Amino acid sequence: MAILGIVRYITKRKKVMDELRNAYADLRRTQQGLAQSEKLSSLGRFASGIAHEIKNPLGIILEGVELLETKLSKADKDVKITINKIKESTLRADTIVHGLLEFARPAELKTERIKLDDLVKEALSLHKYISPLRNIKIETHLAKEKLFIEVDKNQMQQVFLNLLLNAIEAMPQGGKINIRTYKMAKPELALNNSPCAIEVTDTGEGISKQNLRKIFEPFFTTKRERKGIGLGLSIVKMIIDNHKGNLEIDSILGKGTTARIILPLVWEDVQDNEKKNPYHR
Amino acid sequence: MRKKILIIDDEKDFCYFLKANLQLISNYQVLISTKAKKGIKAARKEKPDLILLDILMPRIDGFEVLKRLKESEKTLHIPVIMLTAKNENESRMKASGLYSDDYIVKPVETEVLISKIHKLLSLKK
């Protein structure tokens, strides 16, 4: 009896220790996330202040270059290429300023309760014409339960658009995108409801461990030659953070990448009784 | 008859290049005013077919210019395109509330600008 009691005590103690260890890891992650958000936020405030000062000279450069383009329409190939490069670079600089401004003034959240599946289906409808052209097959595995989340629909569309574009661009030779939604298990010590997750998995080139550490840093990009400016994932992360969610990226070089969005679940309808659901729209 | 466009913007170099582009590509007659007050006077005197108006200008800003243009019987019918580096929703809403006809953020490709000008001028007919 005494031995059984000791075994029970050790098992319980081990469980508590594990839970504490997990809670500590969660706390560390939250702390790191907060530091990152603060960094992005100060960068944004700075960008907002100087955006106007940058956009005005960009306007002058673009008008000036376009004037040269018209005046030198009969110039040799080198001149034309040079003019075109200046024009492209000007527009690229403008895109960067625009991206930075999204940090500066994160749009006010206009949340509504929506069904997770509807959000995914709507986002996919935007991609149904692009994917076949790139030889990409999209598969969806949606949760059995009807999961409702409270989100800003426009901002979440932006999130999906970014993640799907990243997945498509990671597979220049084509491949498969798997989209999965599911309800996660509730952590034992958690006070809130179980969260839900949306995963976007591609069979693309993957990300190295070294790059994975920098993936949310503003201006970090592996797509320089494909004109990426390295703000897409930073913005996605900021949007998810603002929704009190979490964004995780798992990747194996040469095999593919999974982006996992974890969001608080506000309503779950296990049976098919949508009409009774007060949040159903 | 050549259509007359008035640019009200304190950025002299921008005005210079934009004027040259508009005249070269679309044969518009282009007038420039780099001071807001003078711009309002020019609008009353010259009666342009369309005004391109900056927002952030010293002393009188573009919103005030727009308000004064829309308050005067002489100028209220002239379509106004806000052409500005200010890319904020509040500014767009404010300009729209003051009856601007369009809102374009700098830098803008001349072809895009011209297509918007054409559209407004054809609506005016």
Chai-1 contact restraints between the chains, C-beta under 6 A:
chainA,res_idxA,chainB,res_idxB,connection_type,confidence,min_distance_angstrom,max_distance_angstrom,comment,restraint_id
A,H52,B,A85,contact,1.0,0.0,6.0,A-B,restraint_1
A,K55,B,A85,contact,1.0,0.0,6.0,A-B,restraint_2
A,K55,B,K106,contact,1.0,0.0,6.0,A-B,restraint_3
A,N56,B,E11,contact,1.0,0.0,6.0,A-B,restraint_4
A,N56,B,A85,contact,1.0,0.0,6.0,A-B,restraint_5
A,L58,B,P107,contact,1.0,0.0,6.0,A-B,restraint_6
A,G59,B,F14,contact,1.0,0.0,6.0,A-B,restraint_7
A,G59,B,K106,contact,1.0,0.0,6.0,A-B,restraint_8
A,G59,B,P107,contact,1.0,0.0,6.0,A-B,restraint_9
A,I60,B,D13,contact,1.0,0.0,6.0,A-B,restraint_10
A,I60,B,F14,contact,1.0,0.0,6.0,A-B,restraint_11
A,L62,B,P107,contact,1.0,0.0,6.0,A-B,restraint_12
A,E63,B,F17,contact,1.0,0.0,6.0,A-B,restraint_13
A,E63,B,L18,contact,1.0,0.0,6.0,A-B,restraint_14
A,E63,B,N21,contact,1.0,0.0,6.0,A-B,restraint_15
A,G64,B,F17,contact,1.0,0.0,6.0,A-B,restraint_16
A,E66,B,N21,contact,1.0,0.0,6.0,A-B,restraint_17
A,E66,B,T110,contact,1.0,0.0,6.0,A-B,restraint_18
A,L67,B,F17,contact,1.0,0.0,6.0,A-B,restraint_19
A,L67,B,A20,contact,1.0,0.0,6.0,A-B,restraint_20
A,L67,B,N21,contact,1.0,0.0,6.0,A-B,restraint_21
A,T70,B,L24,contact,1.0,0.0,6.0,A-B,restraint_22
A,D94,B,P107,contact,1.0,0.0,6.0,A-B,restraint_23
